[in-house]
């Protein structure tokens, strides 16, 4: 539980996903390019996002929750997506990560989120 490692001098509240539980995972560090990614469980696209560096996004964002992100003002989405991946894994879902390498990642991500409406994205 990473939140216990945060020196909460300002007495911040946990965000609504900050309690966890969380899963620690990583992908290979050789994917340092920009693009659009999709988290797929049991053949269904659940989440679409964009990044400047895929390995960093997963290894330092979703796969290893920073203690600060558990609190109000932190990156709540990291906690939320990590917990959703953990719940799907516990249910035995087949998990995969799809990636489209592109420099136009913001526009493509916006278009895919609009057309696909994945359940784990906020709309």
Secondary structure in CASP SS format (residue, H / E / C, confidence):
PFRMAT SS
TARGET T0000
AUTHOR 0000-0000-0000
METHOD secondary structure of the structure
MODEL  1
X C 1.00
X H 1.00
X H 1.00
X H 1.00
X H 1.00
X C 1.00
X C 1.00
X C 1.00
X C 1.00
X C 1.00
X C 1.00
X C 1.00
X C 1.00
X E 1.00
X C 1.00
X C 1.00
X C 1.00
X C 1.00
X C 1.00
X C 1.00
X C 1.00
X C 1.00
X C 1.00
X C 1.00
X C 1.00
X C 1.00
X C 1.00
X C 1.00
X C 1.00
X C 1.00
X C 1.00
X C 1.00
X C 1.00
X C 1.00
X E 1.00
X E 1.00
X E 1.00
X E 1.00
X E 1.00
X E 1.00
X E 1.00
X C 1.00
X C 1.00
X E 1.00
X E 1.00
X E 1.00
X E 1.00
X E 1.00
X E 1.00
X E 1.00
X E 1.00
X C 1.00
X C 1.00
X H 1.00
X H 1.00
X H 1.00
X H 1.00
X H 1.00
X H 1.00
X H 1.00
X H 1.00
X H 1.00
X C 1.00
X C 1.00
X C 1.00
X C 1.00
X H 1.00
X H 1.00
X H 1.00
X H 1.00
X E 1.00
X C 1.00
X C 1.00
X C 1.00
X C 1.00
X H 1.00
X H 1.00
X H 1.00
X H 1.00
X H 1.00
X H 1.00
X H 1.00
X H 1.00
X H 1.00
X H 1.00
X H 1.00
X H 1.00
X H 1.00
X H 1.00
X H 1.00
X C 1.00
X C 1.00
X C 1.00
X C 1.00
X E 1.00
X E 1.00
X E 1.00
X E 1.00
X E 1.00
X E 1.00
X E 1.00
X C 1.00
X C 1.00
X C 1.00
X H 1.00
X H 1.00
X H 1.00
X H 1.00
X H 1.00
X H 1.00
X H 1.00
X H 1.00
X H 1.00
X H 1.00
X H 1.00
X H 1.00
X C 1.00
X C 1.00
X C 1.00
X C 1.00
X C 1.00
X C 1.00
X C 1.00
END
